Amino acid sequence: MTRLCVGSGSSSLDDSAAAGAEAARTALAGLAGTTPGLVIVYASIRYDLTELLAAVRGVAGDAPLVGASTSGQFSDGEFLPAGASVSVMILGAGVYRFGTAAVTGIGTDTVAAGRELARQAVDAAGAAAPHSALLVLADGMAGDMQGLLTGIYRVTGALVPVVGGAAGDDRTFAGSYVLHDDAALRDAAVAVWIGSDRPLHVVAAHGWQPQTLPMLITQVDGTAVLEIAGRPATEVYNEGVANYERTRTQPARIQHTDGTGEVWHTATAFGLIEPDGTQLVRGAYVGEGGLLHTFTPLPEYGAVQVVSADQDDLLDISDQVVDDALRGVPDPAVMLMFSCVARTDILGDRAFEEAARLHKAAGSVATFGFYTYGEFARTTGVAGYHNATIAALAL
C-alpha cells in the first residue's frame, strides 16, 4: 500500500484570513506536490471562522474540508493552548477514499442525525472499499453524543470503527462549531467516511484508576444519577472521592472559573464497565442541591466504578495509545488524535507533556489533534463516547 502524503501547519496570527492562509500554506508545502484529498482544520473561536475557511480553501483548493472549533490543539508534539491558534492538516489523495457529510439540527434528535450523517458520508465516498472507518466531529453542546453514535451504528453496524471528538470553544461555553467546506455550523455534526484497502482500527486509553468496587446504577433521570446500589448516588460518589484523597496528594476537585461562573472539573469520575472489562470514562459533578450529574447519561443497571486520575496516570498511557494505534499498520504516516480538555485541567502546567510524549512515542509518524469536549472511539459495541480519554486512528 502506498504511503499517505501528509502536511500540517499552524498559525497564531491575529487576523483570521492571514492565520488560515499561513497554516494552509505550510500544510500544503508538506505534500510536496501531491494533490490534496482531505483538509482538516482545528481553530480557536477567537477567529472569524468563515473568513478563516475561505483563506484555507484559497490555498488548498476545493478538496473536501472538515474541522471543528477547539479548546486547544496539538501538532507534532507542539501544545497549542486554548485561544491561541489554528491548525491545518492536508491528507494527500489516492491512498484512501474520502467522503464528507454534514447534518444540522442534531440536538432535536441525535439518533436520527447520526443515521443521516452516516448515510450521507458513505454515499459521498462513492464505490465501496474493502475496509472503512468514520471520522466524526460534532457540536458537543447539542445533545446526547452517545445518541449520535447509536444512530451511526444503525447504518454502519459493528464493522466500521468511529473516531473523533466534540468541538470546543476555548472554555468560554459560548458555543462551539463544526466546519464543512466553506461553512462554520452550530448544532451540527460532520463526518468523513474513510475507505481503505487495509483494515482500520480505532483505539482509546485514559489512565484512570478504580477507587471502588463495581456497583450497579439503580436509578437515573437523564444526566442525574439518583441511586447507586440502592443508595443515594452523591453519597456513594463522595466516598470514592474520599478514597482517592486518602491516597493521593493531588486534590480530587479542580476548580476552573470562566466568565459566566464557576465550573468544577474533578480528578474523579465514573468508569462505565464494558463487556470486555474496559471502562468508558464519564465525567461527573455535584450540582445544585447536591444532585450528582454526568455529562452523558449513564444507563440504568449499568455497572460502574468511581475512578480517579492524577498527572502521572494520564501521561503514562501515552506509549500505550501510540503502540495500540500503530500495531499492524504498514508504513503509517499520521495519527489523528483526540484528547479531552478535562485532561489539561488535571495536568495543569504539565499539559504540554502529553503532546510531547505522544509525538515522541510516534517517532517518524505525524501526530495531529485537538482538545475536545468529549471523544468518539467506537470499536466493538454501540457505546463509544468518552470523557477525559485519548482516542486515535493511524493512517
Summary of the structure (lengths in Angstrom):
residues: 395
radius of gyration: 19.9
end to end distance: 11.1
largest distance: 63.2
contacts: 1524
relative contact order: 0.16
helix: 28%
strand: 38%
